[in-house]
């Protein structure tokens, strides 16, 4: 493949399936990759469960296939999904099947192998197993990843830690995995929005223009630490009574660990309802981040948290946890503050420090933006994938390599 990303005859012949559990993944994580693949000339199909974003992809000219993929652990349902996906892949005769999200990726890679797909690719957005998981489930999930890894021709890892884990745990050899990183779209997450969007978003949401606003963006699920965030709020308010809190996101229908109702009940029981704004699921994340003074993500585990990179791209200081992915993108004391997972007191102390010292917060925010520009530009991440896909095909079909 040439470095320009222009279509060539080889790519135009390549029929590719991009598959994930939900359309949310395509919208929030893969939109730039899909656009680049389409521009490069691949004959592209996307497949996932039916969802609200699919009409948008259909209107943009993507071929869309809806499949029944459950993110849970219902083995019977997964067997039905395996048969359905196998039949679809077998009928369509894809040259490349590229999978995302753990459950869908496991099922679809097995189905693709059964169907005789020439090239099977997987992106690890975060292994399901992690350092804080108990030993038995961890071993089970590693064993499943090893099984799927045996039928995978190329693995992309967003996290360097996942790259090392994949090699260490014998999920795949080092020559079949590439650490591509993750990134923010710097054209979309533009500091020029700060002045124009900050006040308009605050006015829309009823947030005082002069208040310190601490916010979180994400799916309202247990592992993202929303409960700990809410529990930290009274401690923050003791030190900074005028602080406001902004919760952006929702739980998806496919989320089996939603804490949305629990979070709302907790806000009520703590009698801080007047200090908290629930903004729901929004797509104008750059504008919403511009309305915040401090961004928080107290996750129990992550892969490579794109929303932290987006907050850093908008020059927001970050408070996040010392777990895989978060500690890879956040430099403790330089672009933000790392705290232990599930530690409400440490979380509150870090927030108070940043809302109390505007100069420290400003310096961390600017350092975060600089770090994203240098290391986490999404255009570079997409380029790595396109080049690697072309090399994968060219390795077994030299005649398809660009001259």
Phi, psi and omega per residue, in radians:
X1 nan 2.410 3.087
X2 -1.303 2.820 -3.130
X3 -1.306 -0.116 -3.090
X4 -1.462 -0.330 -3.090
X5 1.398 0.150 3.139
X6 -1.329 2.638 -3.107
X7 -1.134 2.548 2.971
X8 -2.252 2.969 -3.035
X9 -1.068 -0.646 -3.125
X10 -1.077 -0.861 -3.092
X11 -1.142 -0.625 -3.137
X12 -1.131 -0.401 3.100
X13 -1.500 -0.238 -3.035
X14 -1.469 2.137 3.136
X15 -1.709 2.074 -2.992
X16 -2.133 2.429 3.008
X17 -1.952 2.216 2.969
X18 -1.849 2.130 -3.004
X19 -2.263 2.354 3.086
X20 -2.566 2.978 3.141
X21 -1.187 -0.761 -3.006
X22 -2.311 2.759 3.053
X23 -1.228 -0.336 3.072
X24 -1.019 -0.697 3.112
X25 -1.087 -0.772 3.125
X26 -1.123 -0.722 -3.089
X27 -1.233 -0.787 -2.998
X28 -1.579 -0.487 -3.018
X29 -2.001 -0.459 -2.904
X30 -2.142 0.098 -3.030
X31 -1.064 -0.729 -3.141
X32 -1.182 -0.683 3.111
X33 -1.109 -0.786 3.134
X34 -1.037 -0.771 3.132
X35 -1.079 -0.705 -3.135
X36 -1.201 -0.686 3.099
X37 -1.119 -0.734 3.126
X38 -1.106 -0.771 3.141
X39 -1.139 -0.579 -3.130
X40 -1.316 -0.127 3.017
X41 1.783 0.089 3.091
X42 -1.193 2.515 3.031
X43 -1.460 1.716 -2.833
X44 -1.848 2.360 2.974
X45 -2.194 2.440 3.021
X46 -1.997 2.518 -3.090
X47 -2.409 2.389 3.112
X48 -2.985 -3.136 3.021
X49 -1.200 2.696 3.104
X50 -1.027 2.477 -3.118
X51 -2.826 3.030 -3.016
X52 -1.232 -0.316 -3.093
X53 -1.611 -0.180 -3.072
X54 -1.119 -0.658 3.077
X55 -0.985 -0.631 3.114
X56 -1.113 -0.722 3.116
X57 -1.203 -0.658 3.095
X58 -1.106 -0.743 3.136
X59 -1.122 -0.516 3.127
X60 -1.393 -0.009 3.047
X61 1.698 0.151 3.106
X62 -1.411 2.489 2.971
X63 -1.398 2.203 -3.015
X64 -2.110 2.319 3.042
X65 -2.109 2.214 3.091
X66 -1.659 2.340 -3.113
X67 -2.267 2.724 3.093
X68 -1.623 1.808 -3.109
X69 -2.249 2.012 3.127
X70 -1.655 2.331 3.120
X71 -1.388 -0.110 -3.084
X72 -1.395 -2.799 -3.056
X73 -2.020 0.516 3.109
X74 -1.402 1.798 -3.029
X75 -1.082 -0.709 -3.139
X76 -1.056 -0.799 3.116
X77 -1.068 -0.696 -3.123
X78 -1.172 -0.602 3.086
X79 -1.140 -0.701 3.076
X80 -1.101 -0.730 3.106
X81 -1.091 -0.722 3.131
X82 -1.016 -0.798 -3.141
X83 -1.126 -0.796 -3.123
X84 -1.073 -0.810 -3.114
X85 -1.184 -0.701 3.095
X86 -1.011 -0.844 -3.118
X87 -1.071 -0.707 -3.138
X88 -1.143 -0.847 -3.126
X89 -1.132 -0.719 3.132
X90 -1.075 -0.752 -3.121
X91 -1.181 -0.711 -3.043
X92 -1.448 -0.354 3.093
X93 0.973 0.998 3.109
X94 -1.214 2.525 3.017
X95 -1.386 -0.650 -3.112
X96 -2.293 2.277 2.954
X97 -2.008 2.098 -3.085
X98 -2.052 2.064 -2.994
X99 -1.911 2.745 -3.137
X100 -2.515 2.747 3.128
X101 1.196 2.324 -2.868
X102 -0.963 -0.913 -3.054
X103 -1.180 -0.871 3.128
X104 -1.045 -0.684 -3.117
X105 -1.150 -0.697 3.138
X106 -1.127 -0.887 -3.100
X107 -1.109 -0.824 -3.028
X108 -1.213 -0.560 3.106
X109 -1.188 -0.691 3.066
X110 -1.117 -0.744 3.133
X111 -1.101 -0.719 -3.140
X112 -1.128 -0.676 3.100
X113 -1.137 -0.778 3.114
X114 -1.056 -0.589 -3.097
X115 -1.462 -0.074 3.111
X116 1.384 0.472 3.132
X117 -1.097 2.276 -3.091
X118 -1.094 -0.704 -3.056
X119 -2.293 2.144 3.130
X120 -2.038 2.159 -3.051
X121 -2.199 2.501 3.106
X122 -2.363 2.458 2.991
X123 -1.860 2.187 3.067
X124 -1.559 1.837 3.068
X125 -1.528 0.107 -3.111
X126 2.465 1.948 3.107
X127 -1.023 2.531 3.135
X128 -1.159 -0.563 3.065
X129 -1.407 2.628 -3.111
X130 -2.741 3.040 -2.992
X131 -1.165 -0.428 -3.092
X132 -1.680 0.157 3.122
X133 -1.543 2.533 3.113
X134 -1.150 2.795 -2.904
X135 -1.094 -0.806 -3.040
X136 -1.144 -0.918 3.093
X137 -1.037 -0.625 3.140
X138 -1.070 -0.780 3.131
X139 -1.117 -0.650 3.135
X140 -1.126 -0.814 -3.104
X141 -1.199 -0.595 3.064
X142 -1.125 -0.736 3.124
X143 -1.077 -0.714 3.110
X144 -1.130 -0.717 3.103
X145 -1.121 -0.649 3.095
X146 -1.097 -0.735 3.128
X147 -1.056 -0.860 3.134
X148 -1.173 -0.584 3.139
X149 -1.096 -0.501 -3.135
X150 -1.152 -0.422 -3.119
X151 -1.841 0.165 -3.075
X152 -1.795 2.197 -3.114
X153 -1.422 -0.540 -3.104
X154 -2.646 2.328 3.102
X155 -2.072 2.318 2.984
X156 -1.784 2.284 3.077
X157 -2.021 2.204 3.093
X158 -1.259 -0.534 -3.050
X159 -1.855 2.397 3.029
X160 -1.101 -0.617 3.131
X161 -1.143 -0.692 3.088
X162 -1.170 -0.631 3.067
X163 -1.011 -0.857 -3.122
X164 -1.157 -0.666 3.119
X165 -1.127 -0.686 -3.132
X166 -1.079 -0.706 3.129
X167 -1.299 -0.770 -3.106
X168 -1.104 -0.703 -3.096
X169 -1.550 0.139 3.086
X170 1.051 0.610 3.049
X171 -1.315 -0.672 3.037
X172 -2.754 2.634 3.113
X173 -1.247 2.774 -3.053
X174 -1.075 -0.452 -3.117
X175 -1.463 0.031 3.097
X176 -2.117 0.323 3.079
X177 -2.409 2.436 -3.136
X178 -2.220 2.248 3.046
X179 -1.451 1.808 -3.071
X180 -1.611 -0.275 -3.071
X181 1.337 -2.985 3.042
X182 -2.403 2.970 -3.093
X183 -2.840 2.982 3.059
X184 -1.881 2.552 3.064
X185 -1.363 1.765 -3.017
X186 -1.240 -0.272 3.036
X187 -1.307 -0.631 3.138
X188 -1.422 -0.740 -3.129
X189 -1.625 1.381 -2.963
X190 -1.878 2.232 -3.139
X191 -1.094 -0.292 3.078
X192 -1.120 -0.296 3.116
X193 -1.343 -0.332 -2.975
X194 -0.970 -0.886 -3.084
X195 -1.221 -0.706 -3.036
X196 -1.357 -0.647 -3.018
X197 -1.614 -0.456 -3.023
X198 -0.956 -0.928 -3.086
X199 -1.291 -0.643 -3.097
X200 -1.148 -0.704 3.115
X201 -1.177 -0.750 3.118
X202 -1.084 -0.745 3.122
X203 -1.085 -0.753 3.138
X204 -1.062 -0.689 -3.051
X205 -1.615 -0.028 3.126
X206 1.336 0.468 3.103
X207 -1.668 2.291 3.122
X208 -1.018 2.445 -3.105
X209 -1.142 -0.505 -3.057
X210 -1.736 0.103 -3.118
X211 -1.425 2.699 2.932
X212 -1.406 2.132 -3.091
X213 -1.958 2.138 3.104
X214 -1.924 2.202 -3.007
X215 -2.324 2.850 3.083
X216 -2.386 2.553 3.099
X217 -2.300 2.268 3.080
X218 2.802 3.088 3.028
X219 -1.230 2.328 -3.052
X220 -1.449 1.363 -3.131
X221 -2.162 2.823 -3.015
X222 -0.980 -0.809 -2.993
X223 -1.205 -0.221 3.123
X224 -1.449 -0.120 3.043
X225 1.401 0.409 3.126
X226 -1.087 -0.684 -3.133
X227 -1.103 -0.763 3.110
X228 -1.115 -0.658 3.107
X229 -1.045 -0.820 -3.137
X230 -1.139 -0.695 3.138
X231 -1.153 -0.416 3.102
X232 -1.356 -0.319 -2.996
X233 -1.078 -0.802 3.119
X234 -1.023 -0.635 3.113
X235 -1.159 -0.679 3.088
X236 -1.148 -0.746 -3.101
X237 -1.162 -0.490 3.065
X238 -1.070 -0.672 -3.119
X239 -1.524 -0.617 -3.083
X240 -2.354 1.454 -2.997
X241 -1.077 -0.403 -3.085
X242 -1.565 0.072 3.132
X243 -1.141 2.511 3.021
X244 -2.094 2.688 -3.079
X245 -2.155 2.336 -3.087
X246 -2.090 2.096 3.126
X247 -1.923 1.988 -3.089
X248 -1.993 2.128 3.129
X249 2.438 -3.062 -3.124
X250 -2.815 3.000 2.988
X251 -1.642 2.420 3.097
X252 -1.417 2.703 3.083
X253 -0.985 -0.488 -3.116
X254 -1.458 -0.147 -3.115
X255 -1.329 2.103 3.120
X256 -1.692 0.078 3.093
X257 -2.175 0.610 3.128
X258 -1.084 2.414 3.037
X259 -2.149 0.382 -3.085
X260 -1.016 -0.866 -3.122
X261 -1.146 -0.704 3.121
X262 -1.080 -0.732 -3.142
X263 -1.095 -0.769 -3.139
X264 -1.160 -0.695 3.087
X265 -1.112 -0.676 -3.128
X266 -1.154 -0.722 3.080
X267 -1.029 -0.750 3.121
X268 -1.127 -0.806 -3.064
X269 -1.180 -0.511 3.105
X270 -1.444 -0.078 3.104
X271 1.016 0.791 3.115
X272 -2.153 0.377 -3.061
X273 -1.016 -0.592 -3.124
X274 -1.296 -0.155 -3.126
X275 -1.788 -0.113 -2.998
X276 -2.110 2.335 3.065
X277 -2.027 2.181 3.008
X278 -1.686 1.943 -3.056
X279 -1.607 -0.177 -3.115
X280 1.306 -2.998 -3.125
X281 -1.381 2.173 -3.117
X282 -2.304 2.702 3.107
X283 -1.810 -0.260 -3.126
X284 -1.525 1.042 -3.000
X285 -1.144 -0.662 3.126
X286 -1.049 -0.757 3.138
X287 -1.175 -0.717 3.128
X288 -1.111 -0.737 3.112
X289 -1.095 -0.581 3.136
X290 -1.138 -0.402 3.130
X291 -1.423 -0.157 -3.119
X292 -1.656 2.710 2.984
X293 -1.760 -0.543 3.134
X294 -2.415 2.375 3.076
X295 -1.865 2.440 -3.077
X296 -2.224 2.397 2.991
X297 -2.535 1.565 -3.072
X298 -1.568 0.934 -3.045
X299 -1.160 2.648 3.002
X300 -1.362 -0.641 3.063
X301 -2.736 2.673 -3.132
X302 -2.510 2.985 2.941
X303 -1.692 -1.462 2.994
X304 -2.448 1.727 -2.935
X305 -1.215 1.795 -3.136
X306 -1.074 -0.578 -3.097
X307 -1.197 -0.526 3.039
X308 -1.146 -0.729 3.093
X309 -1.108 -0.666 3.118
X310 -1.161 -0.694 3.079
X311 -1.107 -0.739 3.104
X312 -1.120 -0.676 3.119
X313 -1.079 -0.518 3.094
X314 -1.598 0.282 3.069
X315 1.059 0.623 3.052
X316 -1.686 2.279 3.007
X317 -1.160 2.547 -2.975
X318 -2.058 2.386 2.917
X319 -1.992 2.051 -3.125
X320 -2.528 -3.135 -2.998
X321 -1.708 2.732 -3.125
X322 -1.468 1.197 3.136
X323 -2.277 2.949 3.129
X324 -0.841 2.383 3.106
X325 1.543 -1.022 -3.140
X326 -1.089 -0.760 -3.128
X327 -1.327 -0.248 3.092
X328 -1.376 -0.598 -3.089
X329 -1.680 -0.480 -3.073
X330 -1.749 2.171 3.072
X331 -1.612 1.946 -3.057
X332 -1.039 2.193 3.133
X333 1.472 -0.120 -3.123
X334 -2.044 -0.880 3.091
X335 -1.913 -0.077 -3.129
X336 3.010 -2.851 -3.113
X337 -2.245 2.276 3.073
X338 -1.713 2.366 3.127
X339 -2.256 2.791 3.090
X340 -1.165 2.551 3.078
X341 -1.114 2.562 3.094
X342 1.173 0.175 -3.124
X343 -1.707 1.636 -3.057
X344 -1.124 -0.715 -3.106
X345 -1.115 -0.808 3.127
X346 -1.124 -0.667 3.102
X347 -1.062 -0.836 3.140
X348 -1.084 -0.749 -3.135
X349 -1.070 -0.717 -3.140
X350 -1.144 -0.746 3.116
X351 -1.081 -0.812 -3.130
X352 -1.046 -0.708 3.140
X353 -1.028 -0.753 -3.066
X354 -1.334 -0.613 3.117
X355 -1.360 -0.309 3.141
X356 -1.540 -0.448 -3.083
X357 -2.114 1.608 -3.055
X358 -1.114 -0.588 -3.107
X359 -1.223 -0.730 3.069
X360 -1.078 -0.771 3.139
X361 -1.082 -0.730 -3.140
X362 -1.102 -0.786 -3.123
X363 -1.119 -0.737 3.122
X364 -1.116 -0.719 3.128
X365 -1.063 -0.803 3.140
X366 -1.161 -0.657 3.091
X367 -1.134 -0.627 3.093
X368 -1.119 -0.786 3.099
X369 -1.029 -0.780 -3.140
X370 -1.091 -0.684 -3.139
X371 -1.139 -0.702 3.116
X372 -1.147 -0.766 3.124
X373 -1.027 -0.668 -3.071
X374 -1.388 -0.643 -2.921
X375 -2.189 -0.289 -2.960
X376 -2.315 0.806 3.072
X377 -1.461 2.122 -3.064
X378 -1.101 -0.534 3.093
X379 -1.003 -0.666 3.141
X380 -1.225 -0.632 3.109
X381 -1.112 -0.789 3.119
X382 -1.111 -0.720 -3.138
X383 -1.057 -0.725 3.119
X384 -1.026 -0.711 -3.102
X385 -1.204 -0.766 3.130
X386 -1.081 -0.747 3.130
X387 -1.128 -0.731 -3.117
X388 -1.169 -0.670 3.105
X389 -1.114 -0.738 3.114
X390 -1.116 -0.697 3.126
X391 -1.178 -0.630 3.116
X392 -1.030 -0.807 -3.131
X393 -1.229 -0.727 -3.089
X394 -1.153 -0.471 -3.120
X395 -1.101 -0.584 3.138
X396 -1.828 -0.213 3.098
X397 -2.324 1.309 -3.082
X398 -0.959 -0.465 -3.116
X399 -1.192 -0.238 -3.112
X400 -1.667 0.008 3.128
X401 -1.338 2.450 3.087
X402 -1.104 2.405 3.058
X403 -1.541 nan nan
